[in-house]
Amino acid sequence: MGIAVWIGSLAALCTTLSFVPQIFKIKKQGGADLSFGMLFIYLSGCLLWLAYGLMIGAPAIIWANAVTSVLVIVGTFMKVTHPNRRAALAAADSSASNEVNAAAAAAASAPVSSPAAPRELRVAATNVAPQSAIAPTPRKLRIAVDMDEVIADAFGKTLRAYNARTGSNITKEQIAREGLDTVFGADGWTPEMKAVFQDMHHDRTFFADLELMEGGQEALRELSADFEIFIASAAMDVPSSFDAKYQWLKQYFPFIPSSHYVFCGDKSILNADFLVDDRPRHFEHFIGAGILFTAPHNVGRPAALRADNWGDVTRILREAQAAHLAAASAR
């Protein structure tokens, strides 16, 4: 094998492997920075090089462009099906629907032009759009955030109380690894113990001193500048918790107005673009996109959008915001 063949093979290997890191980036971030037009042109070029290699019988050109074509196809498929892109499209559709409804309401409430006015004036008045229609300001995306296990560590307090009462040393990591049913088997989760913990959660002081979930306070403070944030807690499960939860939120999240605290049961009533929650059941009839916040009890549950921490939540919302602003500017 001559030196020219070695150089050609090495060059083919480098150009082929150069797309592998992009595959991992698309898997992690969704490939929002890659246009479909670029991918299509790149794929067309690879296929043309493949045809050229077959015509002249050049093995390095053939295998390099065959493999690269496969990688480009895989990358394009991952970009199309990535959860972040679906969430961004859902947010853009929700924004467009809300703006259409607002325009329809404004048109319905506008006074009807007098039939006595000259036709030319009526036509001119119809064609001149208000300034807000010419350069609309995109609305802020609305985010609903659950409280327990998302910004407040209620499960951690419950687990510490269980360990203290039973002499156990169960950890969140153990529950995530083995599952609740395995860890709290028949011997450790008796009817008497269930009654103890039901009474504990209905204690009015239980929710008063919960620890913050790591990163939640800082993330919501940052996001509140660009998003409309609501705290949505299914407090109807424990009605006695209302006052304690309200005081806890006022202490740790004073930058979110109390008018944005929502104590409810069925969260499908929420008119929001995203819901960050640890319970998948709250996403079933929710009109926006659900972001499943990882907790020991949901590790094995499938989720279109999952956040292991508040850094993941921030990344998902920022990508959706960018798509929302891009869609608004394109209209």
Secondary structure, DSSP 8 states (H G I E B T S, - for coil): --HHHHHHHHHHHHHHHTTHHHHHHHHHH--TTS-HHHHHHHHHHHHHHHHHHHHHT-HHHHHHHHHHHHHHHHHHHHHHH-HHHHHHHHHHHHHHHHHHHHHHHHHHHS----TTS-HHHHHHHHH---HHHHS------EEEE-SBTTTB-HHHHHHHHHHHHHT----HHHHHHH-HHHHT-TTTS-HHHHHHHHHHHTSTTGGGG--B-TTHHHHHHHHTTTSEEEEEE-GGGSGGGHHHHHHHHHHH-TTS-GGGEEE-S-GGG---SEEEES-GGGGTT-SSEEEEE--GGGTTS--SSEESSHHHHHHHHHHHHHHHHHHHHH-
